[in-house]
């Protein structure tokens, strides 16, 4: 009976070790997945930021262009007047 008990103890220890190794691997895999996800997320954020900057620049250029015709009309009007 004591021999079978010892065998049981050994198998329990081995199983426990295997479980611990498996859990370590699992946590490593999870960490890697998390890292990969975060890098993808940051890449997407960078893309969106760049897009927003481009949009803002375009808007600024358009805003700068809109008053130009008004200004030329005003200048023409003033030149005709005086």
N, CA, C and O atoms as a GROMACS GRO file, in nm:
protein
  328
    1UNK      N    1   0.083  -0.121   0.000
    1UNK     CA    2   0.000   0.000   0.000
    1UNK      C    3   0.087   0.126   0.000
    1UNK      O    4   0.056   0.223  -0.069
    2UNK      N    5   0.195   0.124   0.078
    2UNK     CA    6   0.282   0.241   0.085
    2UNK      C    7   0.350   0.267  -0.050
    2UNK      O    8   0.375   0.382  -0.086
    3UNK      N    9   0.379   0.160  -0.123
    3UNK     CA   10   0.441   0.175  -0.255
    3UNK      C   11   0.346   0.245  -0.351
    3UNK      O   12   0.386   0.335  -0.425
    4UNK      N   13   0.221   0.205  -0.348
    4UNK     CA   14   0.122   0.269  -0.436
    4UNK      C   15   0.101   0.415  -0.395
    4UNK      O   16   0.078   0.502  -0.478
    5UNK      N   17   0.109   0.439  -0.264
    5UNK     CA   18   0.098   0.577  -0.215
    5UNK      C   19   0.212   0.663  -0.270
    5UNK      O   20   0.190   0.775  -0.314
    6UNK      N   21   0.334   0.607  -0.265
    6UNK     CA   22   0.450   0.677  -0.318
    6UNK      C   23   0.435   0.706  -0.467
    6UNK      O   24   0.466   0.816  -0.514
    7UNK      N   25   0.387   0.607  -0.540
    7UNK     CA   26   0.364   0.624  -0.684
    7UNK      C   27   0.262   0.736  -0.707
    7UNK      O   28   0.280   0.822  -0.793
    8UNK      N   29   0.154   0.732  -0.628
    8UNK     CA   30   0.054   0.838  -0.638
    8UNK      C   31   0.114   0.976  -0.611
    8UNK      O   32   0.086   1.072  -0.682
    9UNK      N   33   0.198   0.983  -0.509
    9UNK     CA   34   0.264   1.110  -0.476
    9UNK      C   35   0.350   1.158  -0.593
    9UNK      O   36   0.346   1.275  -0.631
   10UNK      N   37   0.426   1.065  -0.649
   10UNK     CA   38   0.515   1.098  -0.762
   10UNK      C   39   0.433   1.148  -0.882
   10UNK      O   40   0.466   1.250  -0.943
   11UNK      N   41   0.328   1.076  -0.914
   11UNK     CA   42   0.245   1.116  -1.028
   11UNK      C   43   0.180   1.253  -1.002
   11UNK      O   44   0.170   1.336  -1.092
   12UNK      N   45   0.136   1.274  -0.878
   12UNK     CA   46   0.078   1.403  -0.842
   12UNK      C   47   0.180   1.515  -0.861
   12UNK      O   48   0.149   1.621  -0.916
   13UNK      N   49   0.303   1.490  -0.814
   13UNK     CA   50   0.410   1.590  -0.828
   13UNK      C   51   0.437   1.620  -0.974
   13UNK      O   52   0.447   1.735  -1.015
   14UNK      N   53   0.448   1.512  -1.052
   14UNK     CA   54   0.475   1.529  -1.196
   14UNK      C   55   0.363   1.606  -1.264
   14UNK      O   56   0.387   1.696  -1.344
   15UNK      N   57   0.241   1.567  -1.231
   15UNK     CA   58   0.125   1.637  -1.289
   15UNK      C   59   0.126   1.785  -1.252
   15UNK      O   60   0.100   1.872  -1.335
   16UNK      N   61   0.157   1.811  -1.125
   16UNK     CA   62   0.164   1.949  -1.077
   16UNK      C   63   0.270   2.027  -1.154
   16UNK      O   64   0.247   2.141  -1.196
   17UNK      N   65   0.388   1.965  -1.171
   17UNK     CA   66   0.496   2.030  -1.246
   17UNK      C   67   0.453   2.059  -1.389
   17UNK      O   68   0.475   2.168  -1.442
   18UNK      N   69   0.390   1.958  -1.451
   18UNK     CA   70   0.343   1.975  -1.589
   18UNK      C   71   0.242   2.090  -1.597
   18UNK      O   72   0.247   2.173  -1.689
   19UNK      N   73   0.152   2.092  -1.500
   19UNK     CA   74   0.050   2.197  -1.497
   19UNK      C   75   0.116   2.335  -1.485
   19UNK      O   76   0.079   2.430  -1.554
   20UNK      N   77   0.216   2.344  -1.394
   20UNK     CA   78   0.285   2.472  -1.375
   20UNK      C   79   0.355   2.517  -1.503
   20UNK      O   80   0.348   2.634  -1.542
   21UNK      N   81   0.423   2.422  -1.569
   21UNK     CA   82   0.491   2.454  -1.695
   21UNK      C   83   0.390   2.502  -1.798
   21UNK      O   84   0.412   2.602  -1.866
   22UNK      N   85   0.279   2.429  -1.807
   22UNK     CA   86   0.174   2.464  -1.903
   22UNK      C   87   0.119   2.604  -1.874
   22UNK      O   88   0.099   2.683  -1.966
   23UNK      N   89   0.095   2.633  -1.746
   23UNK     CA   90   0.041   2.764  -1.708
   23UNK      C   91   0.140   2.875  -1.741
   23UNK      O   92   0.101   2.982  -1.788
   24UNK      N   93   0.270   2.850  -1.717
   24UNK     CA   94   0.373   2.948  -1.752
   24UNK      C   95   0.371   2.976  -1.901
   24UNK      O   96   0.374   3.092  -1.945
   25UNK      N   97   0.365   2.867  -1.980
   25UNK     CA   98   0.361   2.882  -2.126
   25UNK      C   99   0.237   2.961  -2.167
   25UNK      O  100   0.243   3.050  -2.252
   26UNK      N  101   0.127   2.927  -2.105
   26UNK     CA  102   0.001   2.993  -2.136
   26UNK      C  103   0.010   3.143  -2.107
   26UNK      O  104  -0.032   3.225  -2.188
   27UNK      N  105   0.065   3.177  -1.991
   27UNK     CA  106   0.076   3.319  -1.957
   27UNK      C  107   0.170   3.389  -2.054
   27UNK      O  108   0.146   3.504  -2.091
   28UNK      N  109   0.279   3.321  -2.094
   28UNK     CA  110   0.370   3.381  -2.192
   28UNK      C  111   0.298   3.407  -2.323
   28UNK      O  112   0.312   3.514  -2.383
   29UNK      N  113   0.222   3.308  -2.368
   29UNK     CA  114   0.147   3.322  -2.493
   29UNK      C  115   0.048   3.438  -2.481
   29UNK      O  116   0.035   3.519  -2.573
   30UNK      N  117  -0.021   3.445  -2.367
   30UNK     CA  118  -0.116   3.553  -2.346
   30UNK      C  119  -0.047   3.689  -2.349
   30UNK      O  120  -0.098   3.784  -2.409
   31UNK      N  121   0.069   3.696  -2.284
   31UNK     CA  122   0.145   3.822  -2.284
   31UNK      C  123   0.186   3.861  -2.426
   31UNK      O  124   0.176   3.977  -2.465
   32UNK      N  125   0.232   3.761  -2.502
   32UNK     CA  126   0.272   3.788  -2.640
   32UNK      C  127   0.153   3.836  -2.722
   32UNK      O  128   0.164   3.930  -2.800
   33UNK      N  129   0.040   3.769  -2.704
   33UNK     CA  130  -0.082   3.809  -2.776
   33UNK      C  131  -0.120   3.952  -2.740
   33UNK      O  132  -0.154   4.033  -2.827
   34UNK      N  133  -0.113   3.981  -2.610
   34UNK     CA  134  -0.147   4.115  -2.562
   34UNK      C  135  -0.054   4.219  -2.624
   34UNK      O  136  -0.098   4.325  -2.670
   35UNK      N  137   0.077   4.187  -2.626
   35UNK     CA  138   0.175   4.278  -2.685
   35UNK      C  139   0.144   4.302  -2.832
   35UNK      O  140   0.144   4.416  -2.879
   36UNK      N  141   0.118   4.194  -2.905
   36UNK     CA  142   0.088   4.204  -3.048
   36UNK      C  143  -0.035   4.290  -3.069
   36UNK      O  144  -0.039   4.376  -3.157
   37UNK      N  145  -0.137   4.265  -2.987
   37UNK     CA  146  -0.262   4.343  -2.998
   37UNK      C  147  -0.235   4.490  -2.971
   37UNK      O  148  -0.285   4.576  -3.043
   38UNK      N  149  -0.154   4.518  -2.867
   38UNK     CA  150  -0.125   4.658  -2.834
   38UNK      C  151  -0.046   4.726  -2.944
   38UNK      O  152  -0.071   4.843  -2.976
   39UNK      N  153   0.049   4.653  -3.004
   39UNK     CA  154   0.126   4.714  -3.114
   39UNK      C  155   0.035   4.744  -3.233
   39UNK      O  156   0.046   4.848  -3.296
   40UNK      N  157  -0.055   4.650  -3.262
   40UNK     CA  158  -0.151   4.674  -3.372
   40UNK      C  159  -0.238   4.795  -3.342
   40UNK      O  160  -0.262   4.880  -3.427
   41UNK      N  161  -0.284   4.800  -3.217
   41UNK     CA  162  -0.369   4.910  -3.176
   41UNK      C  163  -0.296   5.043  -3.189
   41UNK      O  164  -0.352   5.141  -3.237
   42UNK      N  165  -0.170   5.046  -3.145
   42UNK     CA  166  -0.093   5.170  -3.154
   42UNK      C  167  -0.070   5.208  -3.299
   42UNK      O  168  -0.071   5.326  -3.334
   43UNK      N  169  -0.049   5.108  -3.385
   43UNK     CA  170  -0.030   5.136  -3.528
   43UNK      C  171  -0.156   5.198  -3.586
   43UNK      O  172  -0.150   5.295  -3.662
   44UNK      N  173  -0.271   5.142  -3.549
   44UNK     CA  174  -0.399   5.196  -3.597
   44UNK      C  175  -0.416   5.340  -3.546
   44UNK      O  176  -0.459   5.428  -3.621
   45UNK      N  177  -0.382   5.362  -3.418
   45UNK     CA  178  -0.393   5.497  -3.362
   45UNK      C  179  -0.306   5.595  -3.437
   45UNK      O  180  -0.348   5.706  -3.467
   46UNK      N  181  -0.182   5.552  -3.468
   46UNK     CA  182  -0.090   5.638  -3.544
   46UNK      C  183  -0.148   5.672  -3.680
   46UNK      O  184  -0.143   5.787  -3.724
   47UNK      N  185  -0.203   5.572  -3.748
   47UNK     CA  186  -0.264   5.594  -3.879
   47UNK      C  187  -0.376   5.697  -3.868
   47UNK      O  188  -0.384   5.790  -3.948
   48UNK      N  189  -0.463   5.678  -3.769
   48UNK     CA  190  -0.576   5.770  -3.751
   48UNK      C  191  -0.527   5.911  -3.721
   48UNK      O  192  -0.582   6.009  -3.771
   49UNK      N  193  -0.422   5.919  -3.638
   49UNK     CA  194  -0.366   6.049  -3.604
   49UNK      C  195  -0.312   6.118  -3.728
   49UNK      O  196  -0.336   6.236  -3.750
   50UNK      N  197  -0.239   6.042  -3.811
   50UNK     CA  198  -0.183   6.097  -3.935
   50UNK      C  199  -0.296   6.144  -4.026
   50UNK      O  200  -0.288   6.251  -4.087
   51UNK      N  201  -0.402   6.064  -4.034
   51UNK     CA  202  -0.518   6.100  -4.116
   51UNK      C  203  -0.580   6.230  -4.066
   51UNK      O  204  -0.615   6.318  -4.145
   52UNK      N  205  -0.595   6.240  -3.934
   52UNK     CA  206  -0.654   6.359  -3.874
   52UNK      C  207  -0.568   6.482  -3.903
   52UNK      O  208  -0.619   6.589  -3.933
   53UNK      N  209  -0.435   6.463  -3.893
   53UNK     CA  210  -0.344   6.575  -3.920
   53UNK      C  211  -0.359   6.620  -4.065
   53UNK      O  212  -0.367   6.739  -4.094
   54UNK      N  213  -0.362   6.521  -4.156
   54UNK     CA  214  -0.378   6.555  -4.298
   54UNK      C  215  -0.509   6.630  -4.322
   54UNK      O  216  -0.513   6.729  -4.394
   55UNK      N  217  -0.616   6.581  -4.258
   55UNK     CA  218  -0.746   6.645  -4.271
   55UNK      C  219  -0.741   6.789  -4.220
   55UNK      O  220  -0.794   6.881  -4.283
   56UNK      N  221  -0.677   6.806  -4.105
   56UNK     CA  222  -0.667   6.939  -4.044
   56UNK      C  223  -0.588   7.032  -4.136
   56UNK      O  224  -0.625   7.148  -4.154
   57UNK      N  225  -0.478   6.981  -4.193
   57UNK     CA  226  -0.399   7.063  -4.285
   57UNK      C  227  -0.483   7.104  -4.405
   57UNK      O  228  -0.482   7.220  -4.446
   58UNK      N  229  -0.556   7.007  -4.460
   58UNK     CA  230  -0.640   7.035  -4.576
   58UNK      C  231  -0.742   7.144  -4.540
   58UNK      O  232  -0.765   7.237  -4.618
   59UNK      N  233  -0.804   7.129  -4.422
   59UNK     CA  234  -0.903   7.227  -4.378
   59UNK      C  235  -0.841   7.365  -4.366
   59UNK      O  236  -0.899   7.465  -4.407
   60UNK      N  237  -0.719   7.368  -4.308
   60UNK     CA  238  -0.652   7.496  -4.290
   60UNK      C  239  -0.626   7.560  -4.426
   60UNK      O  240  -0.646   7.680  -4.443
   61UNK      N  241  -0.580   7.480  -4.522
   61UNK     CA  242  -0.553   7.533  -4.656
   61UNK      C  243  -0.682   7.585  -4.717
   61UNK      O  244  -0.684   7.694  -4.776
   62UNK      N  245  -0.789   7.507  -4.704
   62UNK     CA  246  -0.918   7.550  -4.759
   62UNK      C  247  -0.962   7.680  -4.693
   62UNK      O  248  -1.011   7.771  -4.760
   63UNK      N  249  -0.945   7.688  -4.561
   63UNK     CA  250  -0.984   7.809  -4.490
   63UNK      C  251  -0.902   7.929  -4.536
   63UNK      O  252  -0.953   8.041  -4.544
   64UNK      N  253  -0.775   7.903  -4.566
   64UNK     CA  254  -0.690   8.011  -4.614
   64UNK      C  255  -0.733   8.053  -4.754
   64UNK      O  256  -0.722   8.171  -4.790
   65UNK      N  257  -0.781   7.958  -4.834
   65UNK     CA  258  -0.817   7.987  -4.973
   65UNK      C  259  -0.952   8.058  -4.984
   65UNK      O  260  -0.973   8.138  -5.076
   66UNK      N  261  -1.042   8.030  -4.892
   66UNK     CA  262  -1.177   8.087  -4.904
   66UNK      C  263  -1.174   8.241  -4.902
   66UNK      O  264  -1.240   8.302  -4.986
   67UNK      N  265  -1.101   8.305  -4.811
   67UNK     CA  266  -1.107   8.452  -4.809
   67UNK      C  267  -1.037   8.516  -4.929
   67UNK      O  268  -1.060   8.634  -4.958
   68UNK      N  269  -0.952   8.440  -5.000
   68UNK     CA  270  -0.876   8.498  -5.111
   68UNK      C  271  -0.966   8.564  -5.216
   68UNK      O  272  -0.941   8.680  -5.251
   69UNK      N  273  -1.069   8.497  -5.268
   69UNK     CA  274  -1.155   8.564  -5.369
   69UNK      C  275  -1.222   8.689  -5.313
   69UNK      O  276  -1.236   8.790  -5.383
   70UNK      N  277  -1.262   8.680  -5.186
   70UNK     CA  278  -1.326   8.797  -5.124
   70UNK      C  279  -1.226   8.912  -5.120
   70UNK      O  280  -1.259   9.027  -5.150
   71UNK      N  281  -1.102   8.878  -5.081
   71UNK     CA  282  -0.997   8.980  -5.072
   71UNK      C  283  -0.970   9.042  -5.210
   71UNK      O  284  -0.955   9.164  -5.221
   72UNK      N  285  -0.963   8.960  -5.313
   72UNK     CA  286  -0.935   9.013  -5.448
   72UNK      C  287  -1.051   9.101  -5.494
   72UNK      O  288  -1.029   9.205  -5.557
   73UNK      N  289  -1.172   9.060  -5.465
   73UNK     CA  290  -1.289   9.141  -5.502
   73UNK      C  291  -1.283   9.277  -5.433
   73UNK      O  292  -1.307   9.382  -5.492
   74UNK      N  293  -1.249   9.270  -5.304
   74UNK     CA  294  -1.239   9.392  -5.225
   74UNK      C  295  -1.131   9.483  -5.281
   74UNK      O  296  -1.149   9.604  -5.294
   75UNK      N  297  -1.016   9.421  -5.315
   75UNK     CA  298  -0.905   9.500  -5.370
   75UNK      C  299  -0.946   9.562  -5.503
   75UNK      O  300  -0.920   9.680  -5.529
   76UNK      N  301  -1.011   9.482  -5.587
   76UNK     CA  302  -1.059   9.534  -5.717
   76UNK      C  303  -1.156   9.649  -5.697
   76UNK      O  304  -1.149   9.751  -5.765
   77UNK      N  305  -1.245   9.632  -5.604
   77UNK     CA  306  -1.345   9.736  -5.576
   77UNK      C  307  -1.276   9.865  -5.530
   77UNK      O  308  -1.310   9.974  -5.576
   78UNK      N  309  -1.179   9.850  -5.440
   78UNK     CA  310  -1.107   9.966  -5.388
   78UNK      C  311  -1.026  10.032  -5.499
   78UNK      O  312  -1.018  10.155  -5.506
   79UNK      N  313  -0.966   9.952  -5.587
   79UNK     CA  314  -0.886  10.008  -5.697
   79UNK      C  315  -0.975  10.085  -5.794
   79UNK      O  316  -0.937  10.190  -5.844
   80UNK      N  317  -1.094  10.030  -5.819
   80UNK     CA  318  -1.186  10.101  -5.909
   80UNK      C  319  -1.234  10.231  -5.846
   80UNK      O  320  -1.252  10.332  -5.914
   81UNK      N  321  -1.254  10.227  -5.714
   81UNK     CA  322  -1.306  10.342  -5.645
   81UNK      C  323  -1.206  10.458  -5.644
   81UNK      O  324  -1.240  10.573  -5.672
   82UNK      N  325  -1.078  10.422  -5.611
   82UNK     CA  326  -0.981  10.531  -5.593
   82UNK      C  327  -0.884  10.537  -5.707
   82UNK      O  328  -0.795  10.623  -5.708
   0.00000   0.00000   0.00000
